[in-house]
Amino acid sequence: MLLEIHCHTSKHSRCSHVDPVTVVKQILKKQLQGLILTEHHYLWSGDEILELRKKAEVSESFVILSGQEVETDIGHVVVYGAPVTIPGRMKLGELRVSFPEAALIWAHPFRNGKRPDREALLDKRLDAVEIFSSNHTPKENYLGLAMWHELKFTAVSGTDTHSETTAGILPTQLDHPVKTVSDFAGEIKAARCRPFFKEIPHAGSNIVVTEITLGTKGETEIRDRIIIKEFTDEKKWNKAKETVAILEGLYAKGLSDGEFRVPRVIDVNDPSHIIIEEGQRGKNLFELISTVTPASGREYFRLAARWLAAFHYCGCLAGAAIQDPGREDKKFASYLKSFRETRSPYVRLAEEILPLLSAREKELSGLSSVFCHGDYHPKNIIIGRDRIHDMSTQFVSVIDFDSAVLMPRAFDVGYFLSQFRSQFFGKEEVLSNYTDEEFVEAYLSQSPLGSMPLASSEVAVFCLRANLSIASFLIKVGKGTSPEMEDVMSRSRGLMALVK
């Protein structure tokens, strides 16, 4: 059972800007099974709740109960099951003794950067701790989650609703249905409850990434999403901090909340080697193109090209000072090594391609360079909407800037086009709907007036470079003689004529 257990209305809480009927209707839209009204030092009467039911036109199956939020010596505590209004401030100990059958939940204890100690969170006078709240920042919600995992106290989530837009976004999940506030208090005291959220860990090389989604999905898709990145390798950690500087620089240059975006960095914890980023709601371009109509897919395809141009011309050079001048030579040497060590049937072709590629790339890099993403492909491109059904709120956001580099703008263009062909290998019904020319055209449409055209030979150089990178990866994962490898190397032969 999902209940909103912490909400205020304008009828009995001066701090609230939403009337009770609106609160009920908004929570119904979130498909919750009920709510508990928790006004400051006020307990709704049974008659008031009956009147609210009639005005909101809800069925008997929808639960409406009443608790109250009380000021104490430890902060705000929400009381469920006290039979009377508690008019003023009361010490936690007095509250516990006065209402032994009530459930006492510590409200938003991490608010304003507070970090409760172990003893406070495990205080036996409390029945639960509210770890998620709209009154917390994303960083504070994560701290609540981390402390809960560490100490394993009973936890809940509560929106602390004060407005229409937040009503019902952070409910608590109960193991069993309840009908009365006494039922609810019993479930809390028995720890048959938990915050409603999704936590998905992903293990990587020297990094653990955890995706956290809080609360319910509504019309505005207002749920908080955060990405926690924890690093175990010092070198990777230092690289990650460089990536943070890139994201912060791009954010400052306008890639924040418009049509073109990057994730917002919420926190960098140096001692713990943890970075918290804003999660990007939506689906990646690869998933979308695999499921939508060709017309919709082409729109997203062009949108990805336009984001790239906006990024290239935003004027951000964050991280440029740490550019490794020998980076490409090292890359090419590693590619060739992978071909030779595995005695690849394509080793002679690789030996023919790499010197040509190196010379042409150095020639182009000497003319002009921009700040490039370095790993621009469909799975790193997120398409979403701020309001699910409103096309005007559509945006594209891009993740994973760990490979950012100063290179000619054709680097990202060519890399994307080759990765697109590789990721959709074997799906000719998809590939036939997308052309390199359309991507380049969309890219140039977003470029500033007076910018140089993008020559097909430049793009071919970096398509070829990306192909060698893809081929090297295929060799490493045991696909060095696969049909996919043959496709990559066949396309590479064709590109050589354009590169020479």
Secondary structure by P-SEA (a helix, b strand, c coil): cccccccccccccccccccaaaaaaaaaaacccbbbbbcccccccaaaaaaaaaaacccccbbbbbbbbbbccccbbbbccccccccccccaaaaaaacccbbbbbcccccccccccccccccccccccccccccccaaaaaaaaaaaaacccbbbbbcccccccccccbbbbbccccccaaaaaaaaaaccccccbbbbbbbcccbbbbbbbcccccccccbbbbbbbbbccaaaaaaaaaaaaaaaaaaaaccccccccccccccccccccbbbbbbbccccaaaaaacccaaaaaaaaaaaaaaaaaaaaccccccccccccaaaaaaaaaaaaaaaaacccaaaaaaacaaaaaaaaaaaaaccccccccccccccbbbbbcccccccccbbbbcccccccccccaaaaaaaaaaaaaaacccaaaaaaccaaaaaaaaaaacccccccccaaaaaaaaaaaaaaaaaaaaaacccccaaaaaaaaaaaaaccccc
